Amino acid sequence: MKFTAWLAAFTLACGLTSTAHAADPEYLRIIGTDTKFVAKNAKGEETVITRVMTPCAKNKGWIQAMVPVAGVHPVGEIEILNAMNDRDALLVDMREPEDRANGTIAGSMHIVYTEVAGRLNELGCTKVAGKWDCSKAKKVYAFCNGPACPQSPSAIQAMTREGFPAERIYYYRGGMLDWSALGFPVVKGDF
């Protein structure tokens, strides 16, 4: 398919045509605050950057940083695919159970973001004298709903606070939104 034909199909599918009815524009929600973000062009003209919910831009929430904790590695789909066959890696879906039941990445394990600090043993850590020893921690590829989802960034903060090494964490910020938008397989069901 030529690029112009693909772009036309994408525009139609995502409701980006001028006749599409989308929600009202919203200020950007960036990690805990609604932010009026203004960009100036070379002529000094201002544009207010907003988000409009469409079928493609469907996740509300707080836009997350690419690196939620210093030392964490941001990754994309190729790294997730490679992690699937890495014996030292764990792909961890950190979403609520009902979100996971609606679809997840094949081979991922499930640890809800609010529980991860108490379940580091499942990620290769051991508890010694009431503290976590994560010297033999697995590589954790963490994901949640997508770029506006705070669940896996919250979990990553909790993990590192408990002693999990940030350099062993790989954050897939795109999460399920990007995974499914790119047409990768999604496993559904009750786990």
SVG drawing of the C-alpha trace seen along z (x, -y; Angstrom):
<svg xmlns="http://www.w3.org/2000/svg" viewBox="-19 -37 43 56">
<polyline fill="none" stroke="black" stroke-width="0.4" points="0.0,0.0 1.4,-3.4 2.0,-5.9 -0.7,-8.3 -3.3,-5.5 -2.2,-4.2 -2.4,-7.7 -5.9,-8.2 -7.0,-4.9 -5.4,-5.7 -7.0,-9.2 -10.4,-7.7 -10.0,-4.8 -8.8,-7.2 -11.4,-9.8 -9.0,-12.5 -11.0,-13.9 -12.6,-17.3 -16.0,-15.8 -15.2,-13.5 -16.8,-14.3 -14.4,-14.1 -14.4,-15.2 -13.5,-18.7 -9.8,-19.5 -8.2,-19.1 -5.1,-20.7 -2.2,-18.2 -2.3,-16.0 1.4,-15.6 2.2,-13.4 -0.3,-14.8 -1.2,-18.3 -3.3,-19.7 -0.9,-21.9 -1.5,-24.6 1.3,-24.0 2.0,-26.8 4.4,-26.4 5.8,-29.4 6.8,-29.1 9.7,-31.1 7.3,-34.1 6.4,-34.2 2.9,-32.9 1.5,-30.8 -0.3,-27.5 -1.9,-25.9 -1.2,-22.2 -4.2,-20.1 -5.3,-16.5 -8.5,-15.4 -9.9,-11.9 -10.5,-10.0 -10.6,-6.3 -6.8,-6.3 -6.1,-8.7 -8.4,-6.9 -6.4,-6.8 -7.1,-9.6 -4.7,-9.9 -1.5,-11.6 1.2,-11.6 4.2,-9.7 7.9,-10.4 10.0,-8.0 12.2,-7.3 10.1,-7.2 13.2,-6.6 16.8,-7.4 18.6,-4.3 15.5,-2.7 15.7,-1.8 12.9,-2.9 12.1,-0.2 9.8,0.3 8.2,3.3 11.5,4.8 12.9,5.0 9.7,6.5 9.8,9.2 13.4,10.0 12.6,10.2 10.0,12.9 12.8,15.3 15.3,14.1 15.5,16.5 16.7,13.7 13.8,11.4 10.2,11.2 7.5,9.3 5.3,7.9 1.8,6.6 1.2,4.2 -2.4,3.3 -5.6,4.0 -7.0,7.5 -9.9,6.4 -7.6,4.6 -5.4,7.7 -8.5,9.9 -9.5,7.7 -6.1,8.4 -2.4,8.6 0.9,9.5 1.4,13.2 3.8,14.7 3.5,11.8 3.1,12.4 0.7,10.3 1.6,8.3 -0.7,5.4 1.2,2.2 0.0,1.8 1.4,5.2 4.8,5.3 6.8,4.0 5.7,7.0 6.2,9.5 9.8,8.8 10.6,12.5 8.8,13.3 11.2,11.0 14.4,12.7 14.9,10.9 15.1,12.6 14.1,11.2 17.0,11.0 16.6,9.6 13.4,7.8 15.0,6.1 15.1,7.1 18.3,8.5 18.0,7.9 21.5,8.8 20.1,11.7 17.1,9.8 15.7,10.7 15.4,8.1 11.8,6.7 10.0,5.4 7.2,3.4 4.1,2.2 0.5,1.0 -2.1,-0.7 0.0,-3.1 1.7,-6.5 -1.0,-8.1 -1.1,-5.3 0.6,-5.8 0.4,-2.2 3.8,-0.8 5.7,-4.0 4.2,-3.9 5.3,-0.3 8.8,-1.1 9.1,-3.8 8.0,-1.3 10.4,1.4 13.4,-0.9 12.4,-2.3 12.5,1.3 16.0,1.9 15.3,3.3 18.1,2.0 16.8,-0.5 19.2,0.7 17.4,4.1 14.1,2.4 12.9,1.8 9.9,-0.4 7.6,0.1 5.8,-3.2 3.7,-2.4 2.0,0.5 -1.1,2.1 -2.2,-0.9 0.8,-0.9 1.0,3.0 -2.5,3.4 -2.4,0.3 0.6,1.9 -1.4,5.1 0.6,7.5 -1.3,10.4 -3.3,9.8 -4.2,12.7 -7.6,12.3 -9.4,14.2 -9.5,14.8 -6.0,15.5"/>
</svg>
